[in-house]
Structure formats: structure tokens, C-alpha cells
Amino acid sequence: MPLIPEEPPIHESAQGPSVTPASGRIAPTPRPVPGPRPAAPSRPGRPGPLRPAPPVQRAPRDVAVNKPTPSGPAAPAAAAATPQIQLIPASAEGALDAAEEAVDLLLESGRTPGDVLVITTGERHPWADHELSFGEASYWAQHDAGDDVFYADASVASRATSRAVVVVAVNGGPASAALTTLPLAHSRAGALLIVCGDPQQINSVLGAGV
């Protein structure tokens, strides 16, 4: 029985380790960990505003470089090339047939009907007579639609707008017709002017070597 009262010292030994809280020294080490966390977000905030400043200066430099580039090519584009001129020798009686053959070749080569304007210096083309039979409004509506070959005579050719290809049939008419029609046709042709008629007469109007 005397051994039983000696057991309480064991409790004291239990208090010994609790009293020596070496772990208490370890506790301060985790405490500074949360401390630097709030400081960390403040650091990225400071360099943040300094970095966007340089890119803002680079952006306007890039824009300034882009502005002169479009203005550069605009200058050569302004210089429009004059249309090519082709001469098909034909008599006044055969000029209209030669013009028809030229139109057929153009369409076969890939030109769309709306690209072609045919002007006659003398007698009107049968297509023009047919369309004018329905009235001028219907006739010019065909012109404005721009989806088919349009035929006009010298008296109304000035009303026609420009097209990629203009074919002129010098099929008679007054002597002044060719003088006024050929220069007009040249100004209406965007890429190609084809003239069917007497070479000497055509050269005298458009210049030698045509």
C-alpha cells in the first residue's frame, strides 16, 4: 500500500513537459509568416504603375509609323494609266461588223458584258434602235444597270459613263462625228479603246502610230 501514494510524482513529470513549452518558441516562427503576406501584395502594386508608362509611349510611335505608309502608295495610285488603243482597219460599211467581232472576242476572252461600251459615228446599232423603240427611259435604264453591252451613237455618246472597254465603229456619219467621238471614247475607256475604221482617219484624230 505505501507504493500507491508515490504515483502522484508521475503527474508532476507530466507537468514538466508542459511547463517546458519549447513549442512556444516554435509558435513565433509561424506568426511572422502571415505578417509578410499583406506586405507582398503592396510590392507588386508599386512596380505595376511604373510598367504601363513605357508601353504608352511605344504605342504612339507605332501609330506614327502607320500613318505615312498609306499616304505613300496613294501618290502612285493617283497617276492613272492611259487606256491601250487598238486599231482594226475597216471600211465605213464594214466598221459595225468589225466592232461586233471585237465585242465577241472580248466576251470570249473573259470580259463581262457590262465592261463594254460600243459607240457608232454613223448609223445606230440595231440593239440601240430596238431599245429606243420602248422609249429613252427604258434605253438609259439598260445603261444604268450596267449588266450588258451598251450601244450608243455619237449624238448621245457623251451621256454614257466610263467602262473598261470602249469600241468605236467609224461607220460613216458627218466628218465631224469622228473628230468628236474618238476623243470622247478615249476619255471613257478605262483600260482599252478599240477603233474600227479607216486607219488614216483614225490616226489623224488620235495621233500617228495608233
ABEGO torsion letter per residue (X at the ends): XAAAAAAAAAAAAAAAAAABBAAAAAAAAAAAAAAAAAAAAAAAAAAAAAAAAAAAAAAAAAAAAAAAAAAAAAAAAABBBBBBBBBBBBBAAAAAAAAAAAAAAAAAAGBBAAABBBBBABBBBAAAAAAAAAEAAAAAAAAAAGABBBBBBAAAAAABBBBABBBBBBAEEBAAAAAAAAAAAAAABAABBBBBEBAAAAAAAAEBGX
